[in-house]
């Protein structure tokens, strides 16, 4: 989510944002456990590399300088075209060593090898090997999102659909029944009524607690009514998840259909992402590592998105923000733009989104 427009690959909102990706955050909790367990790094790396990927063989040497050399050599041609990308790779290369240092779970090495921490969310490796962005095409001269009206046609939308530039269709979802139906209690009712739906999320998809303490979707949807209502004195909350239950998906699609103006021959992902919560921070700064551009409909509340270019484009492009209100749909290639979100005071923010090609 991995993920689509997932708000899912979080890094801290500070100067270290360019050096960190989601894996660091996902695995920070295991740092202390790693030192206590005393598991040999070489043993973990040997088994992981043998089973999964040759790209981590460089980690075995524990030689940051040699690792940098390998990364720079692999990206030599890209570095010629974009010198800053070479510096970016050199910054991230030492972080590969951190992967095996922090991603140690309570269970066996075998469990570690197949864990979501490293296998499904291999973001350090993804960032190091990410192709450099074509800055002029993606963000050159972009100072704000493209704004289109709700009556945009497929032909008009197609001009912008694959340019990787943020775009908002104002009131593009204003006619959806979801705007009157979606709520925390609605989702709880749907998931409670569809057998195996919670298990589908936990076993096949992903639940994102962000800064909340919820361990899974069931616990989040069953929070105390006072907290759900965001009454004074209760703890703020914000979480998201992807849906892998066909039964739930059928209900969601009736209320939040595929945007009608998407290109005629494009295909949408069967995976939906839902995010909800009260005012305050949403997702922290991150990039997504997915195959396609994404859309996200603001079903309830108001959310501001902040964008900034990837490191190699910082001298060419600029940062900017965009606010989406109830009924708006935002389109973003989240592989190309660092982004973070902030929820405005007032109505609960609920969004649903997916990918398209």
Secondary structure per residue as TSV (DSSP state, phi and psi in degrees):
chain	resnum	aa	ss	phi	psi
A	1	X	-	360.0	360.0
A	2	X	-	360.0	-94.9
A	3	X	-	-125.4	154.5
A	4	X	S	-84.6	-131.2
A	5	X	S	-70.3	75.3
A	6	X	-	-99.4	-11.2
A	7	X	S	47.1	39.8
A	8	X	-	-113.8	-15.0
A	9	X	S	-105.7	69.0
A	10	X	-	-78.1	141.6
A	11	X	B	-131.5	157.9
A	12	X	-	-65.4	146.7
A	13	X	S	-85.2	73.6
A	14	X	S	-156.4	-166.6
A	15	X	G	-66.7	-15.1
A	16	X	G	-84.7	1.8
A	17	X	G	-56.8	-32.8
A	18	X	G	-77.9	-12.6
A	19	X	G	-104.1	-4.6
A	20	X	-	-123.0	151.6
A	21	X	-	-134.3	-178.0
A	22	X	H	-56.4	-35.6
A	23	X	H	-58.5	-37.1
A	24	X	H	-58.8	-44.8
A	25	X	H	-70.5	-40.6
A	26	X	H	-62.2	-31.0
A	27	X	H	-106.5	-5.7
A	28	X	G	-54.0	-36.3
A	29	X	G	-64.0	-17.3
A	30	X	G	-95.4	-1.3
A	31	X	H	-59.8	-50.3
A	32	X	H	-63.6	-40.2
A	33	X	H	-62.2	-36.9
A	34	X	H	-60.7	-45.0
A	35	X	H	-69.4	-32.6
A	36	X	H	-74.6	-37.3
A	37	X	H	-70.4	-33.7
A	38	X	T	68.2	25.5
A	39	X	-	-70.2	135.7
A	40	X	-	-69.2	124.9
A	41	X	H	-61.0	-41.5
A	42	X	H	-59.5	-37.1
A	43	X	H	-67.3	-41.7
A	44	X	H	-65.3	-46.8
A	45	X	H	-62.6	-44.0
A	46	X	H	-56.9	-47.1
A	47	X	H	-69.9	-39.5
A	48	X	H	-66.2	-46.7
A	49	X	H	-62.8	-40.8
A	50	X	H	-60.6	-36.9
A	51	X	H	-89.4	-31.2
A	52	X	T	-121.2	-64.6
A	53	X	-	-143.5	134.7
A	54	X	G	-72.5	-17.0
A	55	X	G	-65.5	-21.8
A	56	X	G	-92.8	4.6
A	57	X	G	-62.1	-28.9
A	58	X	G	-64.1	-24.4
A	59	X	G	-65.7	-30.2
A	60	X	G	-60.1	-28.2
A	61	X	G	-77.2	-18.7
A	62	X	-	53.3	33.2
A	63	X	-	-119.2	99.6
A	64	X	H	-59.9	-39.1
A	65	X	H	-65.6	-40.7
A	66	X	H	-67.9	-37.8
A	67	X	H	-62.1	-44.3
A	68	X	H	-58.6	-42.0
A	69	X	H	-59.8	-43.0
A	70	X	H	-65.3	-44.4
A	71	X	H	-62.6	-44.6
A	72	X	H	-65.6	-35.2
A	73	X	H	-65.7	-41.6
A	74	X	H	-66.1	-28.2
A	75	X	T	-109.4	26.5
A	76	X	H	-59.1	-46.0
A	77	X	H	-66.9	-40.4
A	78	X	H	-65.4	-36.3
A	79	X	H	-66.6	-32.1
A	80	X	H	-60.9	-41.2
A	81	X	H	-77.0	-29.7
A	82	X	-	-142.4	87.7
A	83	X	H	-53.5	-34.3
A	84	X	H	-66.5	-24.3
A	85	X	H	-66.4	-35.8
A	86	X	H	-63.0	-42.8
A	87	X	H	-64.9	-37.3
A	88	X	H	-61.1	-44.0
A	89	X	H	-64.7	-37.9
A	90	X	H	-66.7	-33.0
A	91	X	H	-68.2	-40.2
A	92	X	H	-80.6	-26.7
A	93	X	H	-54.4	-46.8
A	94	X	H	-60.9	-24.8
A	95	X	H	-69.6	-19.1
A	96	X	H	-60.7	-37.2
A	97	X	H	-60.8	-33.9
A	98	X	H	-63.9	-26.4
A	99	X	H	-54.3	-53.3
A	100	X	H	-75.5	-20.2
A	101	X	H	-76.4	-33.0
A	102	X	H	-105.9	-19.3
A	103	X	-	-93.7	66.4
A	104	X	-	-122.1	116.6
A	105	X	-	-90.7	-176.7
A	106	X	S	-73.4	-22.7
A	107	X	S	-94.4	-152.3
A	108	X	-	-81.5	168.9
A	109	X	H	-60.8	-34.2
A	110	X	H	-62.0	-41.5
A	111	X	H	-63.5	-39.6
A	112	X	H	-61.0	-43.2
A	113	X	H	-61.2	-36.3
A	114	X	T	-98.2	9.5
A	115	X	S	-75.0	156.7
A	116	X	I	-62.3	-26.9
A	117	X	I	-56.9	-42.5
A	118	X	I	-113.0	-39.1
A	119	X	I	-77.6	-49.8
A	120	X	I	-83.3	-22.5
A	121	X	T	-127.3	61.8
A	122	X	-	-83.9	62.3
A	123	X	H	-77.7	-26.9
A	124	X	H	-62.9	-48.2
A	125	X	H	-62.2	-42.4
A	126	X	H	-60.9	-41.1
A	127	X	H	-69.2	-41.7
A	128	X	H	-63.6	-37.0
A	129	X	H	-96.6	3.8
A	130	X	-	-63.4	127.8
A	131	X	-	-61.4	144.5
A	132	X	-	-64.0	144.1
A	133	X	-	-77.1	142.7
A	134	X	-	-78.5	92.8
A	135	X	H	-59.6	-42.8
A	136	X	H	-64.5	-38.0
A	137	X	H	-74.3	-40.9
A	138	X	H	-83.0	-45.7
A	139	X	T	-134.2	-0.9
A	140	X	T	-59.2	121.9
A	141	X	T	77.1	1.5
A	142	X	-	-81.9	121.3
A	143	X	-	-119.3	-9.1
A	144	X	S	-164.8	162.9
A	145	X	-	-71.0	153.8
A	146	X	E	-70.1	135.9
A	147	X	E	-111.9	125.2
A	148	X	E	-123.2	154.3
A	149	X	-	-88.3	166.9
A	150	X	T	-64.4	-22.9
A	151	X	T	-92.4	18.6
A	152	X	-	-59.7	139.9
A	153	X	-	-91.0	165.1
A	154	X	H	-58.3	-40.5
A	155	X	H	-64.5	-43.1
A	156	X	H	-67.3	-42.2
A	157	X	H	-66.7	-33.7
A	158	X	H	-59.5	-25.4
A	159	X	T	-65.5	-26.7
A	160	X	T	-111.6	-10.9
A	161	X	T	-59.0	-31.4
A	162	X	T	-123.5	24.3
A	163	X	S	-89.4	-5.2
A	164	X	-	67.1	16.3
A	165	X	-	-101.6	132.6
A	166	X	-	-53.2	139.8
A	167	X	E	-144.5	140.6
A	168	X	E	-124.1	129.1
A	169	X	E	-100.2	105.5
A	170	X	T	-66.3	128.8
A	171	X	T	59.7	24.3
A	172	X	T	-64.8	-20.6
A	173	X	T	-117.5	16.0
A	174	X	T	-62.4	-23.6
A	175	X	T	-92.0	-1.2
A	176	X	-	-70.6	136.2
A	177	X	T	-60.7	-23.4
A	178	X	H	-58.0	-29.8
A	179	X	H	-62.7	-24.7
A	180	X	H	-103.6	-11.4
A	181	X	H	-108.9	-36.2
A	182	X	-	-67.6	131.5
A	183	X	S	-163.8	171.6
A	184	X	H	-62.3	-42.2
A	185	X	H	-67.3	-32.3
A	186	X	H	-62.8	-49.0
A	187	X	H	-64.2	-38.7
A	188	X	H	-61.5	-42.6
A	189	X	H	-63.9	-43.0
A	190	X	H	-65.2	-48.5
A	191	X	H	-68.4	-34.1
A	192	X	H	-66.7	-28.9
A	193	X	H	-89.0	-16.9
A	194	X	S	-103.2	113.4
A	195	X	T	-60.3	132.6
A	196	X	T	78.8	4.6
A	197	X	H	-69.8	-40.2
A	198	X	H	-65.5	-40.8
A	199	X	H	-64.4	-35.7
A	200	X	H	-62.2	-39.1
A	201	X	H	-66.9	-47.3
A	202	X	H	-73.1	-30.7
A	203	X	H	-97.4	-31.0
A	204	X	H	-116.0	-22.7
A	205	X	S	-117.4	-145.7
A	206	X	-	-149.2	140.2
A	207	X	E	-110.6	132.5
A	208	X	E	-115.4	105.7
A	209	X	-	-78.0	-15.0
A	210	X	T	51.4	-123.9
A	211	X	T	-95.8	9.7
A	212	X	S	-85.0	171.6
A	213	X	-	-97.9	2.6
A	214	X	-	-64.0	137.4
A	215	X	-	-95.2	-21.2
A	216	X	S	-158.1	174.9
A	217	X	H	-65.1	-39.0
A	218	X	H	-57.5	-47.2
A	219	X	H	-64.6	-40.3
A	220	X	H	-64.8	-45.3
A	221	X	H	-71.7	-17.0
A	222	X	T	-105.7	24.1
A	223	X	-	-62.1	162.7
A	224	X	-	-58.5	139.3
A	225	X	H	-53.9	-36.6
A	226	X	H	-64.9	-40.2
A	227	X	H	-71.5	-39.1
A	228	X	H	-59.7	-35.3
A	229	X	T	-81.8	-3.9
A	230	X	T	58.5	43.4
A	231	X	-	-69.8	153.4
A	232	X	T	-53.6	137.3
A	233	X	T	91.4	-9.5
A	234	X	S	-92.2	157.9
A	235	X	-	-76.4	129.2
A	236	X	-	-60.7	157.8
A	237	X	-	-149.4	151.9
A	238	X	E	-158.8	130.1
A	239	X	E	-153.6	168.8
A	240	X	E	-151.1	165.6
A	241	X	E	-160.6	159.0
A	242	X	E	-103.7	145.8
A	243	X	E	-103.5	127.4
A	244	X	-	-117.6	10.8
A	245	X	-	-94.3	116.1
A	246	X	H	-58.1	-36.5
A	247	X	H	-64.2	-43.6
A	248	X	H	-68.5	-41.0
A	249	X	H	-58.3	-39.8
A	250	X	H	-61.0	-39.3
A	251	X	H	-68.4	-45.2
A	252	X	H	-62.9	-40.0
A	253	X	H	-68.2	-27.0
A	254	X	H	-69.1	-32.4
A	255	X	H	-97.3	-25.7
A	256	X	S	-134.5	79.7
A	257	X	-	-72.7	167.1
A	258	X	-	-60.2	132.7
A	259	X	-	-53.8	128.7
A	260	X	T	-69.8	-19.8
A	261	X	T	-91.8	0.8
A	262	X	S	-59.4	150.8
A	263	X	-	-49.8	141.0
A	264	X	T	-53.7	-42.4
A	265	X	T	-99.1	9.6
A	266	X	-	-77.1	153.4
A	267	X	-	-115.5	135.7
A	268	X	B	-96.5	149.9
A	269	X	-	-66.6	145.7
A	270	X	S	-76.8	-8.8
A	271	X	-	-91.7	124.7
A	272	X	E	-102.6	145.6
A	273	X	E	-116.6	132.4
A	274	X	E	-122.0	135.0
A	275	X	E	-130.6	139.6
A	276	X	E	-153.0	150.0
A	277	X	E	166.0	174.2
A	278	X	-	-91.3	-172.5
A	279	X	S	-64.3	148.8
A	280	X	E	124.7	-166.2
A	281	X	E	-64.1	140.8
A	282	X	-	-100.3	-110.2
A	283	X	S	-86.9	144.3
A	284	X	-	-80.2	175.3
A	285	X	B	-57.3	132.0
A	286	X	B	-166.7	164.6
A	287	X	-	-111.3	153.5
A	288	X	-	-103.5	150.7
A	289	X	-	-118.0	80.7
A	290	X	-	-128.8	175.3
A	291	X	S	-92.2	-17.2
A	292	X	S	-137.4	160.9
A	293	X	E	-68.5	164.8
A	294	X	E	-131.8	159.6
A	295	X	E	-128.3	152.0
A	296	X	E	-143.1	122.7
A	297	X	E	-95.4	132.1
A	298	X	E	-87.0	98.1
A	299	X	E	-79.7	-30.0
A	300	X	E	-152.1	147.7
A	301	X	S	77.0	-170.1
A	302	X	-	-134.1	136.8
A	303	X	E	-136.2	136.6
A	304	X	E	-105.1	131.1
A	305	X	E	-101.7	135.7
A	306	X	E	-113.6	130.7
A	307	X	E	-119.2	145.3
A	308	X	E	-147.5	150.5
A	309	X	E	-70.5	161.5
A	310	X	-	-66.6	161.0
A	311	X	G	-52.3	-41.4
A	312	X	G	-70.4	-9.7
A	313	X	G	-110.0	5.4
A	314	X	T	-66.5	-24.2
A	315	X	T	-89.3	-8.0
A	316	X	T	-107.3	-35.5
A	317	X	-	-117.4	173.5
A	318	X	-	-133.5	163.2
A	319	X	-	-85.2	156.8
A	320	X	E	-163.1	172.9
A	321	X	E	-129.6	160.7
A	322	X	E	-150.2	138.5
A	323	X	E	-111.2	131.2
A	324	X	E	-113.2	136.9
A	325	X	-	-113.3	173.1
A	326	X	T	-50.7	124.6
A	327	X	T	96.5	-12.6
A	328	X	-	-81.3	154.4
A	329	X	E	-125.7	126.7
A	330	X	E	-105.6	140.0
A	331	X	E	-119.1	127.1
A	332	X	E	-144.3	138.3
A	333	X	-	-87.9	94.3
A	334	X	T	-74.5	-2.0
A	335	X	T	-79.5	-19.9
A	336	X	T	-109.3	-14.4
A	337	X	E	-126.2	126.1
A	338	X	E	-66.2	138.8
A	339	X	E	-148.2	152.0
A	340	X	E	-142.3	160.8
A	341	X	E	-130.6	154.8
A	342	X	E	-139.0	131.5
A	343	X	E	-92.3	131.6
A	344	X	-	-79.4	158.2
A	345	X	S	-67.1	153.5
A	346	X	S	116.9	-131.4
A	347	X	S	-66.2	145.8
A	348	X	-	-55.0	135.3
A	349	X	E	-86.5	126.0
A	350	X	E	-133.2	128.3
A	351	X	E	-130.9	154.6
A	352	X	E	-136.7	140.8
A	353	X	E	-154.3	173.0
A	354	X	E	-160.6	-172.9
A	355	X	E	-111.7	163.1
A	356	X	E	-147.6	161.9
A	357	X	-	-133.1	360.0
